[in-house]
Amino acid sequence: KLNNEETKPKKRLSTAQQKADEAKTTPIFTARAQLDNLVCNTSDTPQQYLPHFKKTNAGRAVIFYLDALKTNVV
């Protein structure tokens, strides 16, 4: 059984609210570009995920392998 809140039509967003939402969207998509970096323990790990990226046409990603990084211990 539906209550009154579920049967009421949803209010349309005002133009000002829509513009505010659009203003928030641009920085989010800009920041999202930096989230396409993957950090993996070994170079074997990404091999599991690459078929998924190709199948879903997920775009590009930068992969960092921790085992390939050299450390300098002082």
N, CA, C and O atoms as a printed pandas DataFrame, in Angstrom:
     atom_number atom_name residue_name chain_id  residue_number  x_coord  y_coord  z_coord
0              1         N          LYS        A               1    0.852   -1.178    0.000
1              2        CA          LYS        A               1    0.000    0.000    0.000
2              3         C          LYS        A               1    0.895    1.237    0.000
3              4         O          LYS        A               1    1.816    1.337    0.811
4              5         N          LEU        A               2    0.633    2.158   -0.889
5              6        CA          LEU        A               2    1.433    3.369   -0.996
6              7         C          LEU        A               2    0.942    4.424   -0.020
7              8         O          LEU        A               2   -0.259    4.576    0.203
8              9         N          ASN        A               3    1.884    5.144    0.552
9             10        CA          ASN        A               3    1.478    6.258    1.404
10            11         C          ASN        A               3    1.353    7.515    0.552
11            12         O          ASN        A               3    1.680    7.492   -0.635
12            13         N          ASN        A               4    0.890    8.598    1.136
13            14        CA          ASN        A               4    0.650    9.836    0.394
14            15         C          ASN        A               4    1.917   10.398   -0.227
15            16         O          ASN        A               4    1.861   10.963   -1.319
16            17         N          GLU        A               5    3.061   10.259    0.439
17            18        CA          GLU        A               5    4.318   10.798   -0.083
18            19         C          GLU        A               5    4.707   10.122   -1.393
19            20         O          GLU        A               5    5.261   10.767   -2.282
20            21         N          GLU        A               6    4.424    8.841   -1.515
21            22        CA          GLU        A               6    4.807    8.109   -2.715
22            23         C          GLU        A               6    3.895    8.415   -3.892
23            24         O          GLU        A               6    4.312    8.278   -5.042
24            25         N          THR        A               7    2.660    8.826   -3.630
25            26        CA          THR        A               7    1.716    9.089   -4.708
26            27         C          THR        A               7    1.747   10.528   -5.189
27            28         O          THR        A               7    1.190   10.829   -6.245
28            29         N          LYS        A               8    2.380   11.426   -4.445
29            30        CA          LYS        A               8    2.457   12.824   -4.857
30            31         C          LYS        A               8    3.441   12.964   -6.012
31            32         O          LYS        A               8    4.469   12.287   -6.038
32            33         N          PRO        A               9    3.127   13.850   -6.979
33            34        CA          PRO        A               9    4.106   14.080   -8.053
34            35         C          PRO        A               9    5.341   14.779   -7.510
35            36         O          PRO        A               9    5.257   15.600   -6.597
36            37         N          LYS        A              10    6.479   14.444   -8.080
37            38        CA          LYS        A              10    7.716   15.068   -7.624
38            39         C          LYS        A              10    7.779   16.496   -8.124
39            40         O          LYS        A              10    7.376   16.787   -9.250
40            41         N          LYS        A              11    8.283   17.380   -7.288
41            42        CA          LYS        A              11    8.415   18.784   -7.658
42            43         C          LYS        A              11    9.561   18.944   -8.644
43            44         O          LYS        A              11   10.585   18.268   -8.545
44            45         N          ARG        A              12    9.373   19.842   -9.588
45            46        CA          ARG        A              12   10.451   20.148  -10.523
46            47         C          ARG        A              12   11.439   21.070   -9.850
47            48         O          ARG        A              12   11.070   21.918   -9.037
48            49         N          LEU        A              13   12.684   20.897  -10.194
49            50        CA          LEU        A              13   13.722   21.757   -9.643
50            51         C          LEU        A              13   13.630   23.128  -10.287
51            52         O          LEU        A              13   13.358   23.248  -11.481
52            53         N          SER        A              14   13.852   24.137   -9.505
53            54        CA          SER        A              14   13.862   25.490  -10.051
54            55         C          SER        A              14   15.076   25.661  -10.954
55            56         O          SER        A              14   16.037   24.897  -10.867
56            57         N          THR        A              15   15.028   26.657  -11.811
57            58        CA          THR        A              15   16.144   26.923  -12.716
58            59         C          THR        A              15   17.411   27.212  -11.935
59            60         O          THR        A              15   18.492   26.761  -12.314
60            61         N          ALA        A              16   17.287   27.965  -10.837
61            62        CA          ALA        A              16   18.458   28.272  -10.012
62            63         C          ALA        A              16   19.053   26.993   -9.429
63            64         O          ALA        A              16   20.273   26.836   -9.379
64            65         N          GLN        A              17   18.194   26.090   -8.993
65            66        CA          GLN        A              17   18.672   24.825   -8.427
66            67         C          GLN        A              17   19.356   23.985   -9.503
67            68         O          GLN        A              17   20.377   23.350   -9.239
68            69         N          GLN        A              18   18.798   23.979  -10.713
69            70        CA          GLN        A              18   19.409   23.227  -11.803
70            71         C          GLN        A              18   20.790   23.782  -12.130
71            72         O          GLN        A              18   21.731   23.018  -12.341
72            73         N          LYS        A              19   20.916   25.096  -12.173
73            74        CA          LYS        A              19   22.213   25.721  -12.467
74            75         C          LYS        A              19   23.215   25.416  -11.358
75            76         O          LYS        A              19   24.393   25.187  -11.634
76            77         N          ALA        A              20   22.757   25.410  -10.105
77            78        CA          ALA        A              20   23.644   25.087   -8.987
78            79         C          ALA        A              20   24.127   23.646   -9.103
79            80         O          ALA        A              20   25.298   23.358   -8.853
80            81         N          ASP        A              21   23.233   22.748   -9.478
81            82        CA          ASP        A              21   23.615   21.348   -9.651
82            83         C          ASP        A              21   24.618   21.190  -10.790
83            84         O          ASP        A              21   25.567   20.415  -10.677
84            85         N          GLU        A              22   24.413   21.922  -11.888
85            86        CA          GLU        A              22   25.351   21.871  -13.010
86            87         C          GLU        A              22   26.716   22.416  -12.599
87            88         O          GLU        A              22   27.751   21.904  -13.027
88            89         N          ALA        A              23   26.713   23.456  -11.768
89            90        CA          ALA        A              23   27.976   24.045  -11.311
90            91         C          ALA        A              23   28.759   23.059  -10.448
91            92         O          ALA        A              23   29.989   23.091  -10.430
92            93         N          LYS        A              24   28.060   22.192   -9.739
93            94        CA          LYS        A              24   28.725   21.179   -8.911
94            95         C          LYS        A              24   29.227   20.011   -9.761
95            96         O          LYS        A              24   30.216   19.365   -9.415
96            97         N          THR        A              25   28.551   19.751  -10.853
97            98        CA          THR        A              25   28.885   18.599  -11.686
98            99         C          THR        A              25   30.243   18.750  -12.360
99           100         O          THR        A              25   31.010   17.788  -12.413
100          101         N          THR        A              26   30.553   19.927  -12.873
101          102        CA          THR        A              26   31.812   20.129  -13.596
102          103         C          THR        A              26   33.031   19.813  -12.737
103          104         O          THR        A              26   33.904   19.071  -13.188
104          105         N          PRO        A              27   33.129   20.351  -11.502
105          106        CA          PRO        A              27   34.310   19.995  -10.699
106          107         C          PRO        A              27   34.380   18.510  -10.361
107          108         O          PRO        A              27   35.472   17.952  -10.246
108          109         N          ILE        A              28   33.235   17.871  -10.204
109          110        CA          ILE        A              28   33.232   16.439   -9.889
110          111         C          ILE        A              28   33.807   15.652  -11.064
111          112         O          ILE        A              28   34.632   14.761  -10.864
112          113         N          PHE        A              29   33.383   15.970  -12.281
113          114        CA          PHE        A              29   33.906   15.261  -13.445
114          115         C          PHE        A              29   35.373   15.583  -13.672
115          116         O          PHE        A              29   36.130   14.733  -14.141
116          117         N          THR        A              30   35.780   16.799  -13.346
117          118        CA          THR        A              30   37.185   17.164  -13.474
118          119         C          THR        A              30   38.029   16.366  -12.487
119          120         O          THR        A              30   39.095   15.865  -12.845
120          121         N          ALA        A              31   37.562   16.245  -11.252
121          122        CA          ALA        A              31   38.289   15.480  -10.234
122          123         C          ALA        A              31   38.275   13.993  -10.556
123          124         O          ALA        A              31   39.228   13.278  -10.247
124          125         N          ARG        A              32   37.204   13.531  -11.173
125          126        CA          ARG        A              32   37.080   12.117  -11.501
126          127         C          ARG        A              32   38.201   11.650  -12.422
127          128         O          ARG        A              32   38.605   10.488  -12.373
128          129         N          ALA        A              33   38.694   12.534  -13.244
129          130        CA          ALA        A              33   39.772   12.149  -14.159
130          131         C          ALA        A              33   40.988   11.638  -13.400
131          132         O          ALA        A              33   41.704   10.771  -13.900
132          133         N          GLN        A              34   41.232   12.156  -12.210
133          134        CA          GLN        A              34   42.364   11.712  -11.409
134          135         C          GLN        A              34   42.090   10.377  -10.722
135          136         O          GLN        A              34   43.015    9.744  -10.213
136          137         N          LEU        A              35   40.836    9.945  -10.704
137          138        CA          LEU        A              35   40.486    8.681  -10.055
138          139         C          LEU        A              35   40.690    7.480  -10.973
139          140         O          LEU        A              35   40.433    6.344  -10.574
140          141         N          ASP        A              36   41.145    7.722  -12.189
141          142        CA          ASP        A              36   41.368    6.634  -13.130
142          143         C          ASP        A              36   42.750    6.014  -12.983
143          144         O          ASP        A              36   43.207    5.302  -13.877
144          145         N          ASN        A              37   43.413    6.276  -11.876
145          146        CA          ASN        A              37   44.717    5.689  -11.596
146          147         C          ASN        A              37   44.518    4.450  -10.730
147          148         O          ASN        A              37   43.844    4.508   -9.702
148          149         N          LEU        A              38   45.100    3.340  -11.143
149          150        CA          LEU        A              38   45.002    2.100  -10.381
150          151         C          LEU        A              38   46.358    1.774   -9.779
151          152         O          LEU        A              38   47.382    1.864  -10.456
152          153         N          VAL        A              39   46.365    1.400   -8.517
153          154        CA          VAL        A              39   47.594    0.992   -7.839
154          155         C          VAL        A              39   47.456   -0.491   -7.520
155          156         O          VAL        A              39   46.508   -0.903   -6.851
156          157         N          CYS        A              40   48.401   -1.287   -7.998
157          158        CA          CYS        A              40   48.348   -2.737   -7.821
158          159         C          CYS        A              40   49.622   -3.225   -7.147
159          160         O          CYS        A              40   50.692   -2.638   -7.311
160          161         N          ASN        A              41   49.492   -4.303   -6.390
161          162        CA          ASN        A              41   50.651   -4.875   -5.704
162          163         C          ASN        A              41   51.662   -5.459   -6.678
163          164         O          ASN        A              41   52.865   -5.232   -6.544
164          165         N          THR        A              42   51.181   -6.202   -7.648
165          166        CA          THR        A              42   52.080   -6.843   -8.610
166          167         C          THR        A              42   51.618   -6.541  -10.029
167          168         O          THR        A              42   50.498   -6.079  -10.246
168          169         N          SER        A              43   52.480   -6.804  -10.975
169          170        CA          SER        A              43   52.119   -6.561  -12.375
170          171         C          SER        A              43   51.132   -7.608  -12.894
171          172         O          SER        A              43   50.563   -7.435  -13.972
172          173         N          ASP        A              44   50.924   -8.683  -12.147
173          174        CA          ASP        A              44   49.961   -9.707  -12.555
174          175         C          ASP        A              44   48.522   -9.305  -12.252
175          176         O          ASP        A              44   47.601   -9.751  -12.936
176          177         N          THR        A              45   48.321   -8.481  -11.250
177          178        CA          THR        A              45   46.976   -8.119  -10.810
178          179         C          THR        A              45   46.139   -7.455  -11.899
179          180         O          THR        A              45   44.994   -7.862  -12.096
180          181         N          PRO        A              46   46.646   -6.459  -12.613
181          182        CA          PRO        A              46   45.801   -5.803  -13.615
182          183         C          PRO        A              46   45.358   -6.725  -14.744
183          184         O          PRO        A              46   44.356   -6.449  -15.405
184          185         N          GLN        A              47   46.080   -7.806  -14.976
185          186        CA          GLN        A              47   45.697   -8.732  -16.036
186          187         C          GLN        A              47   44.302   -9.305  -15.790
187          188         O          GLN        A              47   43.611   -9.693  -16.731
188          189         N          GLN        A              48   43.894   -9.355  -14.527
189          190        CA          GLN        A              48   42.564   -9.853  -14.184
190          191         C          GLN        A              48   41.487   -8.850  -14.577
191          192         O          GLN        A              48   40.362   -9.238  -14.891
192          193         N          TYR        A              49   41.825   -7.565  -14.561
193          194        CA          TYR        A              49   40.836   -6.515  -14.764
194          195         C          TYR        A              49   40.788   -5.983  -16.187
195          196         O          TYR        A              49   39.773   -5.414  -16.589
196          197         N          LEU        A              50   41.848   -6.151  -16.956
197          198        CA          LEU        A              50   41.885   -5.610  -18.310
198          199         C          LEU        A              50   40.756   -6.134  -19.202
199          200         O          LEU        A              50   40.185   -5.343  -19.953
200          201         N          PRO        A              51   40.405   -7.415  -19.161
201          202        CA          PRO        A              51   39.277   -7.862  -19.991
202          203         C          PRO        A              51   37.971   -7.144  -19.641
203          204         O          PRO        A              51   37.159   -6.858  -20.521
204          205         N          HIS        A              52   37.776   -6.859  -18.364
205          206        CA          HIS        A              52   36.567   -6.137  -17.954
206          207         C          HIS        A              52   36.567   -4.721  -18.525
207          208         O          HIS        A              52   35.541   -4.247  -19.013
208          209         N          PHE        A              53   37.718   -4.045  -18.464
209          210        CA          PHE        A              53   37.812   -2.697  -19.025
210          211         C          PHE        A              53   37.502   -2.707  -20.520
211          212         O          PHE        A              53   36.789   -1.837  -21.019
212          213         N          LYS        A              54   38.039   -3.690  -21.222
213          214        CA          LYS        A              54   37.817   -3.769  -22.663
214          215         C          LYS        A              54   36.364   -4.101  -22.984
215          216         O          LYS        A              54   35.773   -3.521  -23.895
216          217         N          LYS        A              55   35.792   -5.038  -22.228
217          218        CA          LYS        A              55   34.421   -5.477  -22.473
218          219         C          LYS        A              55   33.416   -4.358  -22.222
219          220         O          LYS        A              55   32.443   -4.223  -22.964
220          221         N          THR        A              56   33.640   -3.560  -21.190
221          222        CA          THR        A              56   32.701   -2.494  -20.837
222          223         C          THR        A              56   33.057   -1.165  -21.478
223          224         O          THR        A              56   32.370   -0.167  -21.259
224          225         N          ASN        A              57   34.132   -1.138  -22.272
225          226        CA          ASN        A              57   34.595    0.094  -22.907
226          227         C          ASN        A              57   34.743    1.195  -21.853
227          228         O          ASN        A              57   34.242    2.306  -22.020
228          229         N          ALA        A              58   35.439    0.862  -20.773
229          230        CA          ALA        A              58   35.559    1.749  -19.615
230          231         C          ALA        A              58   36.517    2.906  -19.832
231          232         O          ALA        A              58   36.588    3.804  -18.993
232          233         N          GLY        A              59   37.235    2.910  -20.903
233          234        CA          GLY        A              59   38.144    4.024  -21.157
234          235         C          GLY        A              59   39.563    3.691  -20.761
235          236         O          GLY        A              59   39.989    2.537  -20.811
236          237         N          ARG        A              60   40.283    4.714  -20.371
237          238        CA          ARG        A              60   41.703    4.560  -20.059
238          239         C          ARG        A              60   41.940    4.598  -18.562
239          240         O          ARG        A              60   41.147    5.146  -17.796
240          241         N          ALA        A              61   43.044    4.007  -18.172
241          242        CA          ALA        A              61   43.457    4.047  -16.773
242          243         C          ALA        A              61   44.980    3.982  -16.725
243          244         O          ALA        A              61   45.617    3.370  -17.583
244          245         N          VAL        A              62   45.541    4.610  -15.726
245          246        CA          VAL        A              62   46.983    4.547  -15.486
246          247         C          VAL        A              62   47.191    3.525  -14.382
247          248         O          VAL        A              62   46.554    3.602  -13.331
248          249         N          ILE        A              63   48.078    2.571  -14.616
249          250        CA          ILE        A              63   48.304    1.499  -13.650
250          251         C          ILE        A              63   49.704    1.642  -13.073
251          252         O          ILE        A              63   50.691    1.702  -13.806
252          253         N          PHE        A              64   49.773    1.695  -11.750
253          254        CA          PHE        A              64   51.048    1.759  -11.039
254          255         C          PHE        A              64   51.277    0.408  -10.374
255          256         O          PHE        A              64   50.412   -0.091   -9.654
256          257         N          TYR        A              65   52.440   -0.178  -10.617
257          258        CA          TYR        A              65   52.798   -1.459  -10.015
258          259         C          TYR        A              65   53.725   -1.203   -8.836
259          260         O          TYR        A              65   54.805   -0.637   -9.002
260          261         N          LEU        A              66   53.306   -1.617   -7.651
261          262        CA          LEU        A              66   54.144   -1.401   -6.473
262          263         C          LEU        A              66   55.412   -2.241   -6.521
263          264         O          LEU        A              66   56.454   -1.817   -6.023
264          265         N          ASP        A              67   55.334   -3.429   -7.115
265          266        CA          ASP        A              67   56.539   -4.263   -7.168
266          267         C          ASP        A              67   57.583   -3.706   -8.142
267          268         O          ASP        A              67   58.744   -4.113   -8.092
268          269         N          ALA        A              68   57.195   -2.796   -9.012
269          270        CA          ALA        A              68   58.137   -2.206   -9.961
270          271         C          ALA        A              68   58.820   -0.956   -9.403
271          272         O          ALA        A              68   59.815   -0.486   -9.955
272          273         N          LEU        A              69   58.284   -0.428   -8.318
273          274        CA          LEU        A              69   58.886    0.765   -7.726
274          275         C          LEU        A              69   60.117    0.376   -6.925
275          276         O          LEU        A              69   60.084   -0.585   -6.156
276          277         N          LYS        A              70   61.169    1.096   -7.097
277          278        CA          LYS        A              70   62.397    0.824   -6.342
278          279         C          LYS        A              70   62.438    1.744   -5.136
279          280         O          LYS        A              70   62.106    2.927   -5.224
280          281         N          THR        A              71   62.843    1.190   -4.026
281          282        CA          THR        A              71   62.938    1.995   -2.810
282          283         C          THR        A              71   64.397    2.232   -2.466
283          284         O          THR        A              71   65.259    1.388   -2.712
284          285         N          ASN        A              72   64.648    3.367   -1.907
285          286        CA          ASN        A              72   65.987    3.705   -1.427
286          287         C          ASN        A              72   65.947    3.751    0.094
287          288         O          ASN        A              72   65.385    4.675    0.681
288          289         N          VAL        A              73   66.534    2.770    0.712
289          290        CA          VAL        A              73   66.567    2.710    2.168
290          291         C          VAL        A              73   67.853    3.376    2.629
291          292         O          VAL        A              73   68.948    3.031    2.183
292          293         N          VAL        A              74   67.698    4.333    3.529
293          294        CA          VAL        A              74   68.874    5.062    4.022
294          295         C          VAL        A              74   69.210    4.577    5.405
295          296         O          VAL        A              74   70.168    5.056    6.011
